[in-house]
Amino acid sequence: MFKSVFIKYISAFMGIVFISFLLLAVVLSSAVSRYALEAKETVVQTTAKNTVENIYAYMRLTNANFATLTPSCRKELQWMFDRNAENAESVIFLTDLKGNILITSGVEDGYYNKSAVDSSVMEALFAGSSSYDYSRLGGLFSSAQVNHFFPIVYAGDGGQENYIGALFVVSATPQMAAGVGNMGRTMLFAILWVTLVALIATYLISERITRPLKHISRAASAFASGNFSVRVPVSGKDEIAELCATFNNMADSLSKQEDLRNTFLANVSHDLRTPMTTIAGFIDGILDGAIPPEKQSYYLSLIAGEVRRLSKLVGSLLDISRLQAGERKYNRTAFDICEKARQILISFEKSIEDKNLNVEFVCDRDNMDVYADADAIHQVLYNLCDNAVKFARERGDLRISITSQNKKVLVSIYNSGEGIPREDLPYVFERFYKSDRSRGLDKSGTGLGLFIAKTIITQHGEEITVKSEQQQFCEFAFTLPQVLSGTRGGKDIH
């Protein structure tokens, strides 16, 4: 039932809302009831005090005898009780010392369960001289009432005060209970309406939160099936929007990787099939006698070149496998990077002459030692120089620059030529990247050289970068730790 995040959000929010309003209703009901009770206590106490004063005033004016009240006195006192009781929404009654009810304001039949207050209750009330409580008054009422008791005192001839009776003012609790009940119903309806509004708001908020997650889930399922074209809609600038944008960036990267992988497989398939077809054709020609003996040496040289191409491709694939598996171990020593660059530049002499390139070799000093694996750096330099010569335009520029910067040696290889499109720059070091997809210039490349160079430099703890403007230039640069002191020749220098 609660497997869905949406249902969990709805349930949690609504549970919080319901419990919060329930607690609020309980607190408010308790506060209102207490306030109403206190207000009723004040009214009852004031009514009792005023009624007692009215009784004393009446008795002084009429010289009435409390012990033997005449019918006219009873009638006038009852009228006074009715008026005061109506104003206070209360019931007023007068008792003698034994608790017998003498006079009462108008009440419905059955209001009193009996005709007298228990003598034990009377004794307790007289013992306290005045009393307020919330009770059934010893069973006189069917339910608890707000009661206020005032003793009626008579001053004798000797000035001694004597109790002659008691006045009771009782609240009309049914009205108070009805008021609290009405308030409770009003609060209940308010809670229901607020809960409905909260439910709608929670639904909209939860839907807004979970909708992107559903899109991401569907997109992830599409990726699992090999469809990398699906994207997640991005709206807003909150954390969910950032997650969606990050997911789309990942999707773009995966899509690019898939495109590069397909391109790589196509290139590798082409580079494997073409030399193998050529080799098989020439060998069959020699074996069948279609190629005369005097031309066999020429075709054998072509076969040897194709075999070298295959060997280079297989070697690159093996290098990648070892690099990714972390199996390649580096023998770091101090060596002259300037001399290493000169040797590699000389190895490209024929290719440079074929394109009539303008070569510039810049080095801060004749000898600049670095601490690295000489063979691995040779491979990096060779790959970068091979690309620079291959993609340089006819009569273009080729420059190798080696400078010292902050205890590092910066090696850069620059060529003027085709350059790399701006949108492809983030992917040039990917293992499936191949800049000349038309194979117009890069007929023998496999798109592995830059990935190998990047991996070697990274595993040396250094950086390699690229700058390019299409149809203008391309420049690769990497750093190596410079040897400022120590010895060369294979000894580790730190």
N, C-alpha and C positions, 0 to 999 in steps of 0.2 A: 504493500500500500504506500509506503514512504520511500520507495526507491527513487522516485523522481525528485530532482533538486527543487523543481517548481512547487511540488506538493509539500516538500519540507519547509520551504519558505512560507507558503500560505499557512500551513499548520502552526509554525512557530510564531509568525506575526499575529495571527488571530488568537492564539493561546495567550500571548502577552497582552493583547488588547482586552480580551475578555477578563482575564484575571485582574488587570489593572482597574477596569471599570467596576468589577465586582468588589474589589477592595475599597475603591472610592465610594461605591454605594453603601457599603457597610459602615465606613467611617462617617459619611455624611448623615446616614440615618441615625447613627448613634449620637452624633453631634446635635442634630436637629431635635431628636427625642429628648436629649438632656437639656437643651435650651428650652424646649416647650415645657418640660417638667419644672425647670427652675422658674420660668415665667408664670406657670400656674401656681407654684408655691407662693410667689410674691403676691399674686392676685388673691389667693385664698387667705394669706396672712393679713393683707390689708382689709379684705372684706370682713374677716373675723373681728379685727380690732374695731372697725367702724360699727359693726353690728352690736358689739358689746357696749360701746359708748352710747349707742342709740338706746339700748335697753336700760342702762343706768339713767340716762336723761329722762326716758319715759317714766321710769319708776319714781324719780324725784318729782316730776311734774304731777303725776296722778296719785302719788302715795299708794301705789299698788302693792299688794302683799304677794310676794312671789310664791308663798306656800299655798295660797288660795286665790288663784287667778280667776277672775270673773270671765264669763263668756265674752264680754265686750273687750276686755284686756287681751284675751287670747286672739280675738279677731283682729285687733289693731296690731298686735305683735306679729301675727301671721302675715298681715299685709306688708308690714315692714320687712319681714323675712323674704317674702316673694319678690319685693322690689330689689332688695340687695342681691338676692340669689340670681335674679334675671340679669342684672348688670354684670355680675361676675361669672355667669354661666356655671353656677354652683348650686349645691343643695345646703340649706341651713336648717338645723334643728336644735331644739333646746331640751335638756334632760334635767331630772332632779339628781340628788346625790346618789341614788341607787342605779341610775342609768336609764330610768323609764323616760321614753320620749314624750314630752309634754306638748310641744308645738313644733311643727315642721313646715317648711316651704312646700309648694306644690310639687308632688312627685307622682309618677305613674304607679299603678297597683303592682305590688310585687317588688318594688324597689328595695324595701327593707325585708330581710329574711325573718326578722323578729321585731318585737315592739320595744326592746330595751337593749342597751349596751351592757355587756357582761360586767358584773361587779368587780371582777379581777382587773379588767381593763380600766375601769373607772378609778380604782385604787391606785393603779400605776400612773394614770394621768394626773391625778391629784397630787401624788407624791412628787411629781416633777413640776408642779404648779402651772406649767404651760407646755404644750407638746405639739410637735409636727411629725407626722410619719406618712408612710405610703404602705397601706395594709388594708385588710378586709375588716378592720376594727372589731376583732374578736368574732368574726362570722356574721356581722350585721349585714355585710354586702356580699354579693356573689363573686365579685372580683376586687382586686386591690384598687384603692382610691387614694387620692391626695387629701389627707385629713389634717385639719388644724383645730386644736382644742384650746378653749379659753374658759377658765373657771369663773363662775359668777360669785362675787364676794358681797356679803352683807355686813355692814358695820353696826354692831350692837350699841346699847346705851353706854356701856363702859368704854366704847371706842375700839373694842376688840373685833377683828374681822373674822367672819365665819363663812365657810363655803355653803352655798345654798343650791347650787346647780352648776351646769356646764353648757357651754355653747359649742357646737360643732359646725364647721364649714367644710363641706366635702366637694371636691372638684367634679365636674361633669366629665369623667374620663372617657366615656364613649365618644364625645366630640373630639377630644384630644387624640384618641386612637384613630378616629376617622381621618383627622388631619394628617397624622403620620402615615396612614394607609394611602391617602391620596398622593402624598409626597412620594411614597414608595412606588406607586404606579407610574407617576410622572417620570421618576428617575428610571424606571424599568423601560418605558417607551423611549426615553432619551438614550439609554444604553443600547437598545436595539437599533435605533437610527444611526447612532455613532458607529456601532459595530458594522452595520451595513456599509456605511461610507468607508470605514477602515478596510473592510473586505474588498471593496472595489479598488481603493487606492493600493492596497497590498497586492492585489491581482495585477494591476498595471505595472507597479514597480517590479514585482517578481518576474513578470513577463518580459519587461525591459532588460532585466539582469540575465535571465536564462535564455532569451532568444539568441544572443550571440554565441552562447555556449552550445546551443543546438546546431547553429551554423558551423561552428568549429568541429563538432562531432561528425556532422555529415561530410564536411570537407576532409577530415582525417580518414573517414571510411573510403572516400573517393581516392585519396592518396594511396591507401592500402591496395586498391584495385588497379593502381597505375595511372589514374587520371589526375594530372597535376595542374589542370587548367582551372579548377574550382578556386574561388576566392571568397573570403568572408566580408560582408558589408561592414564598413566602419562608420560609426556615427558618434559624435560627441568627442570629448577630450578627457574622459575619465580613465580609470584603470582598465575597465573592460575594453574601451576603445584602443588603449595601448596594447592590450593582449591581442586583439584582432589584427592590429597593424603589424605586430611582431609575427603573428601567425602567417599573415600574407607575405611578409618578407621572407619567412622560412619557405613558404610555398614557391616564391619566386626563385629562391636559391635551389630548391629541389628541382624545379622545372628546368632551370639553367643547367644543373648537374645532369639531369636526364638528357637534355639536348646535347650536352658535351659528350656524355657517355655514348649516345647513339652516333654522334659524329666520329668519336674515337673508334668505335667498332667498325664504322664504315671505312675510316682511313686505314685502320689496321688490316681489315679484310682486303682492301685494295692493295695495300703495300705488301701483303703476303701473296695475294693471288697473282699480281703482275709479275714480280720476279720469278715466281715458281713457274708461271706459264712460259715466260721467256726462257728460263733454264731448260724446261722440258722440251720446248720447241727446238732450241739450238742442239740439244743433245740428240733428239730424234733425228734432226737433219744430219748430224755427223754420223750417227749409227746407220742411217738409211743410205748414206752416200750422196744425199742431196747437196751437201756442202763439200766442195772439192778440198783436197788435202792442203793446198796452198793457202786457203782462207780459214782453215780450222783454228789456227793460233789466234786469229782476230776474234773469232766467235767465242773461243775459250776465255779470252780476256773479258769479253762482255759477260760471260757466265760468272767469272770470278768477281766482277763488280756487283752483279746481282746477289751473289752469295754474301758479299760483304754487307750489302744493304740489309739482307735478312739477319745477319749476325748482329748488326747494329740495333735493329729493331728488337730482337730477342734480348739483347743485352740491356736495352733500356727497360724492357718489361721486367727483367730480373732485378735490375737496380731498384725499380719502384717497389717490387715485392719485398726486397730486403729492407729498404728504407722504412716502409710502413710497418713492417714487423719488428723494427728496431734491431735487426740482426747485423747491420753494418757497423763495424767498430772503426773508430777514427784514431789514427796514430798522429797525435798533434806534436809538431816540431816547429822550430824556428826556421824560416826560409825566406829568400828574397822574392817578394811578390813582383817587383819590377822585372827581374830576370825571367820569372815564370810567364809574365804577360808578353815579354819580347819573344820568347820561344813560340808561344801560341800564335802570335801575330805573324811570325815568319812562316808557320805552317799553312797560313792562308794566303801566301804570296801569289800563287797562281790565280786563285779566285779574285784577289784584289786587282791583279793586272788585267784579268779578263774584263772587269767592269771599269777599269781606269779610275779607281777611287783615290781621292786625296786623303792620305793617311797622316794623322797627327798623333804622336805619342808624347804625353806630358807626365813627368814624374818629378816630385819635389826634390828628390835626391837620386843619385845613380843606384843606390842600394837602400831598400826599405824592407826591413824584416817584419814578418807577421808570425803569429803563433797559431797554427792550424794544421789540418791534414793536407799535405801538399797534393796528393793524388785527387782528393775530393775537390779542392779549390781549382786544380787543373781542369777537372770536368766542368765546374761551374763556368770558368772563364771560356773554355772551349765552346760550350753551349751558347753563351751570350755572344761571343764573337761570330759564331756560325750564323746566328740569327741576324746580327748586324750586317754582315757581308751579304747574306742572302737577300735581305729586304732593302738594302741601300740602292738608290737609283744610280743609273749609269753616270759616271763622272761625279758622283756625290761625295760626301765627306764621311770619313770614319775616324773617330777619335777615341783613344784610350787614355784616361786620366787617372793618375794615382796620387792622392794627396793625404797629408796628415792632418787629423782633426780630433782634438780632445782625447789623446792617447789611443785613437783609432786610425786605421788606414781606410780611406774611402776610395773604392775602385769604381769607376764609371765607364761604360761603353756607349758611345753615341754614334748614331748614323742618321744621315739625312735621306729620307725616302718616303715610303708609303705611310709610316706611322700606324698607330692603333686607334680605332674609333673610341671616342670618349665612353660610350656605353659598354664597351668591352674591357676597359681598364681594370675593373674590379675582379675580372675572371682570368686574367692572363696567366696567373700562377696555378690555375686549376689543372688537374692532371689530364683533363680531356680537352683542354683548350687548343685551338688551332686557328691562328689569325687569318691565314689565307685560305678561306674555305672553298674558294673557287679552284684552288690548286694551280693557279696561274703562275705563282712564283715558287710556292712551297710544294714542290712535286714529291720530295722524298721525306719530308718531315712527318712526324707522328704526333706532335703536340705534347711530347713528354719532357722535352728538354727544360723548359722553364719550371715545371713542377719539380723536377729533380734538383734544379739549382736552388729553388726556394726551400726545399726540404733540407738540403745540405747546409745552407746558410743558417736556417732556423735551428738546426741541431747543433750548430756551433755557438748558439746563443747570440747571433747577430741578426741584422735586418737587411732585406733586399727590397728595393723600391723601383717604380717605373714612372717615367714622365713621357708624355707623347702628345703631339698634335697631328691629326690626320693630314696626310699629304705634305707634312713639314719635316718632322724628325721623330726619333724615338731614342730614349736614353734609359738604360738600366744602371743601377748603382747598388753596391752592397758594402758593408763594413766588415773589417776584421780587426782583432786585437793587435796593436802594434807592440813590437819588442823594443823597449827603450834601453834595456840593459840585460846582461846575461851572455850566454854562449849559444852558438848555433850547432847544427850537426846532429840533431836528434835528441838532445837532452831537453827534458821538460823545463820550461821556464814559466814561472808564475808571476 
